[in-house]
Amino acid sequence: MTRRDISCFLIVCNEADRIERCLDSLASWVDQLVILDSGSTDGTLEICQRYSQDVFSTDWPGFGAQRNRALEKCRHDWVLNIDADEELSDALKEEIDELLSREEIDFNLVKMPWRTMLFGKALKFGRYTSPQGKLFKKAGAAFKQRSVHETLILPGEKSVTTRHSLTHHSWRDYRHLIDKHTSYAMLSAQDKFRAGKKSSLAYAMLRLSTDFIHHYIFRLGLLDGWRGLLMAVVLAQYAFHKYACLWALNQTKKTL
């Protein structure tokens, strides 16, 4: 059989410095490429228009809502959700071609191990190597309405994991590494606050310690050398900022 058709979508904003690497790996392979741009000012929109006719300018309602908007514009049964900082190798594309060419398909989700680059070298252990559910059957699929960490909801999920990895260029430099984790921590705290969750500074400090131990020891970050140590510290700080911000939001609410 020929490979089932794939719709691919990206949600982007100000990614001109790195999006072409992603689009080059997709444009001649997927059957539909949907791109939602939320106000780029650096030429991202113009670059995307060179690769696809399905490029749309939108506002920014949050990660979950924006992914659901993009999903609605996908025409085909199989959907690939890729970010501007990711790229597919030829080997990964060939593996996906094989999976979606099978006469009988008994899965509705394809997970791909992350090959996350940090200052010129791929991490081999920890959170940023976990398989990501990027390719899925559209029927019944939706993303949780969260500001960040917008989990895919897929009825009757049955997954398969590829052998080849998805390359992930998440951070441009050290400042971007810190700013991105801090921003995501704040967004996650706001989601928890809106859901009525509470925290304390003591709990934030506890998470600073336990998350470092979890990532550095139990998830074997120590085997990635100084890169693993750096990531364990960053992820521990992320946990601290998230729960300290949640505490601060509740403190502010008390004074209103």
C-alpha positions as CSV (number, residue, x, y, z in Angstrom):
1,M,0.0,0.0,0.0
2,T,1.0,3.6,-0.4
3,R,1.6,5.7,2.7
4,R,-1.6,7.3,4.2
5,D,-1.7,11.1,3.6
6,I,-0.4,13.3,6.4
7,S,-1.4,16.8,7.4
8,C,1.3,18.6,9.4
9,F,0.7,21.8,11.4
10,L,3.0,24.3,13.1
11,I,2.1,27.2,15.4
12,V,4.8,29.9,15.2
13,C,5.9,33.4,16.2
14,N,9.2,35.0,15.4
15,E,11.1,31.9,14.3
16,A,12.8,33.3,11.2
17,D,16.3,32.4,12.5
18,R,15.5,28.6,12.6
19,I,12.3,27.7,10.9
20,E,13.7,27.0,7.5
21,R,15.6,23.9,8.9
22,C,12.2,22.6,10.1
23,L,10.3,23.4,6.9
24,D,13.0,22.0,4.6
25,S,12.5,18.6,6.4
26,L,8.7,18.7,5.9
27,A,7.5,20.6,2.8
28,S,8.2,18.0,0.1
29,W,7.1,15.1,2.3
30,V,3.8,15.8,4.0
31,D,0.6,16.1,2.0
32,Q,-0.6,19.3,3.7
33,L,1.4,21.8,5.7
34,V,-0.7,24.1,7.9
35,I,1.0,27.0,9.7
36,L,-0.6,29.4,12.2
37,D,1.5,32.6,12.8
38,S,0.6,34.7,15.8
39,G,2.0,38.1,15.0
40,S,5.6,37.5,13.9
41,T,7.6,40.7,13.2
42,D,10.9,39.1,12.0
43,G,9.9,37.7,8.6
44,T,8.7,34.3,9.8
45,L,5.3,34.7,7.9
46,E,7.0,35.5,4.6
47,I,9.3,32.5,5.0
48,C,6.4,30.2,5.7
49,Q,4.5,31.4,2.7
50,R,7.3,30.1,0.5
51,Y,6.7,26.6,1.8
52,S,2.9,26.4,2.0
53,Q,-0.4,27.9,0.8
54,D,-2.1,27.1,4.2
55,V,-0.5,29.9,6.2
56,F,-2.7,31.9,8.5
57,S,-2.2,35.0,10.7
58,T,-4.0,34.8,14.0
59,D,-4.0,36.2,17.6
60,W,-2.5,34.2,20.5
61,P,-5.1,32.4,22.7
62,G,-2.6,30.1,24.4
63,F,-0.8,26.9,23.3
64,G,-3.7,24.5,23.7
65,A,-6.3,26.6,21.9
66,Q,-3.9,27.5,19.1
67,R,-3.1,23.9,18.5
68,N,-6.8,23.0,18.3
69,R,-7.3,25.8,15.8
70,A,-4.5,24.4,13.6
71,L,-5.9,20.9,14.0
72,E,-9.3,22.0,12.7
73,K,-7.6,23.1,9.4
74,C,-6.0,19.7,8.8
75,R,-7.7,17.8,6.0
76,H,-6.2,14.3,6.4
77,D,-6.8,11.5,8.8
78,W,-3.2,11.4,10.1
79,V,-1.8,14.6,11.7
80,L,1.8,15.5,12.5
81,N,2.3,18.2,15.2
82,I,5.7,19.7,14.8
83,D,7.3,22.8,16.3
84,A,9.7,25.2,14.6
85,D,12.6,24.0,16.6
86,E,12.2,20.4,15.5
87,E,13.3,18.6,12.3
88,L,12.8,15.2,10.9
89,S,15.7,13.2,9.5
90,D,15.3,11.1,6.3
91,A,15.6,7.9,8.4
92,L,12.7,9.0,10.6
93,K,10.5,9.9,7.6
94,E,11.2,6.6,6.0
95,E,10.2,4.8,9.2
96,I,7.0,6.8,9.3
97,D,6.3,6.0,5.7
98,E,6.7,2.3,6.5
99,L,4.3,2.5,9.5
100,L,1.6,4.3,7.6
101,S,1.9,2.0,4.6
102,R,0.9,-1.1,6.5
103,E,-2.2,-2.8,5.3
104,E,-3.5,-3.0,8.9
105,I,-2.7,-0.2,11.4
106,D,-3.5,-1.1,15.0
107,F,-2.2,2.1,16.6
108,N,-3.5,5.7,16.6
109,L,-0.4,7.5,18.0
110,V,3.2,7.5,16.9
111,K,5.8,8.6,19.5
112,M,9.2,9.7,18.5
113,P,12.2,9.9,20.9
114,W,13.6,13.4,21.2
115,R,17.2,14.0,20.3
116,T,17.5,17.4,22.1
117,M,20.6,19.4,21.3
118,L,22.2,21.5,24.1
119,F,25.2,23.6,23.2
120,G,26.3,21.5,20.2
121,K,25.7,18.0,21.5
122,A,22.6,15.8,22.0
123,L,21.4,14.9,25.5
124,K,21.2,11.1,26.0
125,F,19.3,11.0,29.3
126,G,16.5,12.7,31.1
127,R,13.3,14.5,30.4
128,Y,14.4,15.9,27.0
129,T,15.0,12.4,25.5
130,S,11.4,11.1,26.3
131,P,9.4,9.9,23.3
132,Q,6.9,12.6,22.1
133,G,3.5,11.8,20.7
134,K,3.7,13.8,17.5
135,L,1.8,11.8,14.8
136,F,-1.8,10.8,15.5
137,K,-5.1,9.8,14.1
138,K,-7.3,12.9,13.9
139,A,-10.6,11.3,14.8
140,G,-11.6,12.4,18.3
141,A,-8.2,14.1,19.0
142,A,-7.9,17.4,20.8
143,F,-5.4,19.3,22.9
144,K,-6.1,20.3,26.5
145,Q,-7.0,24.0,26.9
146,R,-3.9,25.0,28.8
147,S,-1.6,27.9,28.5
148,V,1.4,25.5,28.2
149,H,2.1,21.8,28.4
150,E,-1.0,21.2,26.3
151,T,-1.4,17.4,26.5
152,L,-3.0,15.6,23.5
153,I,-6.3,13.9,24.3
154,L,-6.7,10.8,22.2
155,P,-9.6,8.4,22.8
156,G,-8.6,4.8,23.0
157,E,-4.9,5.7,22.7
158,K,-2.7,2.9,21.4
159,S,0.9,4.0,20.6
160,V,4.0,2.8,18.8
161,T,7.4,4.3,19.2
162,T,9.9,4.9,16.4
163,R,13.5,3.7,16.4
164,H,14.7,6.9,14.9
165,S,14.7,10.2,16.8
166,L,13.2,13.7,16.2
167,T,15.9,16.3,16.4
168,H,15.0,19.1,18.8
169,H,16.9,22.5,18.8
170,S,15.0,23.9,21.7
171,W,17.3,26.7,22.9
172,R,19.2,29.3,20.9
173,D,21.6,30.2,23.7
174,Y,21.8,30.2,27.5
175,R,19.5,33.2,28.0
176,H,16.9,31.5,25.8
177,L,17.2,28.3,27.9
178,I,16.5,30.2,31.1
179,D,13.9,32.6,29.8
180,K,11.9,29.8,28.1
181,H,11.8,27.6,31.3
182,T,10.9,30.7,33.5
183,S,8.1,31.7,31.1
184,Y,6.7,28.2,31.0
185,A,6.8,28.0,34.8
186,M,4.8,31.2,35.1
187,L,2.2,30.0,32.5
188,S,1.8,26.7,34.3
189,A,1.4,28.5,37.7
190,Q,-1.3,30.7,36.2
191,D,-3.2,27.6,34.9
192,K,-3.0,26.0,38.4
193,F,-4.1,29.3,40.0
194,R,-7.2,29.5,37.8
195,A,-7.9,25.9,38.7
196,G,-7.9,26.8,42.4
197,K,-4.6,25.2,43.3
198,K,-2.4,26.5,46.1
199,S,1.2,26.2,47.1
200,S,3.7,27.5,49.7
201,L,7.3,28.6,49.6
202,A,8.3,25.5,51.7
203,Y,6.8,23.3,48.9
204,A,8.5,25.3,46.2
205,M,11.8,24.8,48.0
206,L,11.1,21.1,48.4
207,R,10.4,20.7,44.7
208,L,13.7,22.6,44.0
209,S,15.5,19.8,45.8
210,T,13.5,16.7,44.8
211,D,13.3,17.7,41.1
212,F,17.1,18.1,41.0
213,I,17.6,14.7,42.5
214,H,15.0,13.2,40.2
215,H,16.5,14.5,37.0
216,Y,20.2,14.2,37.9
217,I,20.1,10.9,39.7
218,F,17.0,8.9,38.9
219,R,16.8,10.0,35.3
220,L,20.5,9.6,34.9
221,G,21.3,13.2,33.9
222,L,24.7,12.7,35.6
223,L,25.7,10.5,32.6
224,D,25.4,13.5,30.3
225,G,28.3,15.2,32.1
226,W,28.1,19.0,32.6
227,R,25.1,19.2,30.2
228,G,23.2,16.8,32.5
229,L,24.1,18.8,35.6
230,L,23.0,22.0,33.9
231,M,19.7,20.6,32.8
232,A,19.0,19.2,36.3
233,V,19.6,22.6,37.8
234,V,17.4,24.3,35.2
235,L,14.5,21.9,35.7
236,A,14.8,22.2,39.4
237,Q,14.6,26.0,39.1
238,Y,11.6,25.5,36.8
239,A,9.8,23.6,39.5
240,F,10.7,26.2,42.1
241,H,9.5,29.1,40.0
242,K,6.2,27.3,39.1
243,Y,5.2,26.7,42.8
244,A,6.7,30.0,44.1
245,C,4.7,31.8,41.4
246,L,1.5,29.9,42.4
247,W,2.1,30.9,46.1
248,A,2.6,34.5,45.1
249,L,-0.6,34.6,43.0
250,N,-2.5,33.4,46.0
251,Q,-0.8,35.9,48.3
252,T,-1.8,38.7,45.9
253,K,-5.4,37.4,45.8
254,K,-5.6,37.6,49.6
255,T,-4.7,41.3,49.6
256,L,-7.3,42.3,47.0
